[in-house]
Amino acid sequence: MVKLMAKKVLIAAASFEDRSKYWVREFVKSGGDPKNVFFANVEEPIEEYSTNYTEIMKLGVPDLGKIDRFSPMSLWNWVTEVVTEASKIARHLDIDITCMPRELLGMLLFAFSTDPNHFESIWIKYVKAPEGGYATVNSNLPEDQRWLSKRISSIRSIIGYPGEFLSERPCHLIVFAGHEYERIVQIVEYMEPRRLTVSGEMSESSIFQTAGEVSSRIAKEIQSKIQVPEIGDIEFSSSSIEGVYDSLQNADLFCEKENVALAAMNTKLSFVGAALFALANRKLRMMYAVPSHYNPKYCEGVGKVLEFEITSMIRQANV
């Protein structure tokens, strides 16, 4: 009989991308119990989504029901149920962030941070996009299909990251730019910051060169087009959780004088670094723009796989 201490659970999310299947398959292939996989069904009306989800269910993974990504309470209810059940099963946790919506991912990290010593180890699993895999840089797609998401359903703070905002303070918004101009612009307009800090990732940290070029171009376009009293930039890594954490730690954040908000719209890895920093520095608010539609060609193919342990970082949370 396997002892509880040796057991492991995997939390992952379904998607129309092939990348979403990698870590679940690896978990089961390496001897993990498929019943210990918590697979988020954030359903999208895309044929490839249904195909991928059905394929994973055939591995024996439990069907936990559908999640409505437009409803923060639907997301949060799923998170609380999964965290409760996962904590009963194991002391070792893997989180596949590859295709998990940022809002759901942020809630998960917050929920696990409320009892940070329960798990002996917490690992982040990630599958990078291959060279030219994102629709925005996919030369095989027509120009009118080179987008990731369209239209914004809502803009909101992520549950667990309210920050400490006072009405008399000016707002400082920090943005990690990715490939979605519309989502970033609408967050900026919603927050009405007096100070805007926005950048693409450091070029040496880019998943691949053309991806970094798009992020930098979008950041420069925002800096030139949006009228804000103060505009600056920040250096951050798109491929290092600790690197992002350190960048924010070294940034000019005046949380006693400003309402500081953070919109991490670059890679999921940079989002995790930002969320962990916000959990340790509770005066920051994390913002998210919910898109109405995703491109079925969002990312094609499977790139390099990465793993990062965040056990010690999540134990630094101040909740």
Disulfide bonds with the S-S distance in Angstrom:
none
